[in-house]
Amino acid sequence: MAESTNPFGDLTQMLEQFKVPGVDMSALVESRKKDIEAIVEANKTAYDSMQQLARKQNEMLTRAMQDIQEAAKAGFSDPARQSEVARTACLKALDDIKDLAEIARKSQADAMASITQRANEHMEEIKTLLQRK
C-alpha cells in the first residue's frame, strides 16, 4: 500500500531485476529521486517568488492609484505642487523597482542554491559509485 504513493518504488523494483555487476540500482534510483526533489524545491522557490512579485506589483498599482486620486482631489493648479507630486512619484517608482529587483535576485539565488547543493551531492555520489570495492 505504501508503495502506491511512492513513484520510485515500482521503478526501483524494475531496475533491481536487471542485476548489473558493480551497480547498486537502489542507490542509482535514490540519487535520481534526490535530483527530482532538488528540482521540485527550485520550482517551489521560483513559484513563491512569482507570487511575491505579483503581490508587490499589486501593491505598487494600488498605491499609485491612491496617489493619483489624492493628487486629483488636491488639484494641479499650483506648478510647485505638480513638481513635488511628480518627484515623489519618481522616487517611489525607483524604490519599487529596487524592491522588485531584490525579490528576483533572491529568488534566483535561492533556487540556484538548491540546485548547486544537489549537484555537489551528486558528484560525491558518483565518486563513491566509481570507487573500486
C-alpha positions as CSV (number, residue, x, y, z in Angstrom):
1,M,0.0,0.0,0.0
2,A,2.8,2.4,0.9
3,E,4.5,1.6,-2.5
4,S,1.5,3.0,-4.4
5,T,2.3,6.5,-3.0
6,N,6.0,6.2,-3.9
7,P,6.5,6.8,-7.6
8,F,10.1,5.4,-7.3
9,G,9.0,2.1,-5.7
10,D,8.0,0.4,-8.9
11,L,11.0,1.8,-10.7
12,T,13.3,0.5,-8.1
13,Q,11.9,-2.9,-8.3
14,M,12.0,-2.9,-12.0
15,L,15.6,-1.8,-12.2
16,E,16.7,-4.3,-9.5
17,Q,15.6,-7.1,-11.8
18,F,18.5,-6.2,-14.1
19,K,21.4,-7.1,-12.0
20,V,24.4,-5.2,-13.4
21,P,27.6,-6.2,-11.7
22,G,29.1,-3.3,-9.6
23,V,26.0,-1.1,-9.9
24,D,23.7,-0.5,-6.9
25,M,20.4,0.1,-8.6
26,S,18.8,1.2,-5.3
27,A,21.4,3.9,-4.9
28,L,21.0,4.9,-8.5
29,V,17.3,5.3,-8.1
30,E,17.7,7.1,-4.8
31,S,20.1,9.5,-6.4
32,R,17.6,10.3,-9.2
33,K,14.9,10.8,-6.6
34,K,17.1,13.4,-4.8
35,D,17.7,15.1,-8.2
36,I,14.0,15.4,-8.8
37,E,13.4,16.7,-5.2
38,A,16.0,19.4,-5.8
39,I,14.3,20.4,-9.0
40,V,10.9,20.5,-7.2
41,E,12.4,22.7,-4.4
42,A,13.9,25.1,-7.0
43,N,10.5,25.3,-8.8
44,K,8.7,25.9,-5.5
45,T,11.1,28.7,-4.7
46,A,10.5,30.2,-8.2
47,Y,6.7,29.9,-7.8
48,D,6.8,31.5,-4.3
49,S,8.9,34.4,-5.8
50,M,6.5,34.9,-8.6
51,Q,3.7,35.2,-6.1
52,Q,5.7,37.7,-4.1
53,L,6.4,39.7,-7.2
54,A,2.7,39.8,-8.1
55,R,1.8,40.9,-4.6
56,K,4.4,43.7,-4.8
57,Q,3.2,44.8,-8.2
58,N,-0.4,44.8,-7.0
59,E,0.7,46.9,-4.0
60,M,2.5,49.3,-6.3
61,L,-0.5,49.7,-8.6
62,T,-2.9,50.3,-5.7
63,R,-0.6,52.9,-4.1
64,A,-0.1,54.6,-7.5
65,M,-3.9,54.8,-8.0
66,Q,-4.4,56.2,-4.5
67,D,-1.7,58.8,-5.1
68,I,-3.4,59.8,-8.4
69,Q,-6.7,60.2,-6.6
70,E,-5.2,62.3,-3.9
71,A,-3.4,64.5,-6.4
72,A,-6.6,64.9,-8.4
73,K,-8.5,66.0,-5.3
74,A,-5.8,68.5,-4.3
75,G,-5.8,69.9,-7.8
76,F,-2.9,70.6,-10.1
77,S,-3.2,74.4,-10.4
78,D,0.0,75.0,-8.4
79,P,3.1,74.3,-10.5
80,A,5.2,73.7,-7.4
81,R,2.7,71.1,-6.2
82,Q,2.8,69.4,-9.6
83,S,6.6,69.2,-9.4
84,E,6.5,67.8,-5.9
85,V,3.9,65.1,-6.9
86,A,6.0,64.1,-9.9
87,R,9.2,64.0,-7.9
88,T,7.6,61.9,-5.2
89,A,6.1,59.5,-7.8
90,C,9.5,59.1,-9.4
91,L,11.2,58.3,-6.1
92,K,8.5,55.8,-5.2
93,A,8.9,54.1,-8.6
94,L,12.7,53.8,-8.2
95,D,12.2,52.3,-4.7
96,D,9.6,49.8,-6.1
97,I,12.0,48.9,-9.0
98,K,14.7,48.2,-6.4
99,D,12.4,46.0,-4.4
100,L,11.3,44.0,-7.5
101,A,14.9,43.5,-8.5
102,E,15.8,42.3,-5.0
103,I,12.9,39.9,-4.9
104,A,14.1,38.5,-8.3
105,R,17.7,38.3,-7.2
106,K,16.9,36.5,-4.0
107,S,14.6,34.1,-5.9
108,Q,17.4,33.2,-8.3
109,A,19.9,32.8,-5.6
110,D,17.7,30.5,-3.5
111,A,16.8,28.4,-6.5
112,M,20.4,28.0,-7.6
113,A,21.5,27.2,-4.0
114,S,19.1,24.2,-4.0
115,I,20.3,23.0,-7.4
116,T,24.0,23.6,-6.6
117,Q,23.8,21.7,-3.3
118,R,22.2,18.8,-5.2
119,A,24.9,18.9,-7.9
120,N,27.6,18.8,-5.2
121,E,25.9,15.8,-3.6
122,H,25.6,14.2,-7.0
123,M,29.3,14.5,-7.6
124,E,30.1,12.9,-4.3
125,E,27.7,10.0,-5.1
126,I,29.4,9.5,-8.5
127,K,32.8,9.4,-6.8
128,T,31.5,6.8,-4.3
129,L,29.9,4.7,-7.0
130,L,33.1,4.7,-9.1
131,Q,35.4,3.7,-6.3
132,R,36.6,0.2,-6.6
133,K,35.3,-2.1,-3.9
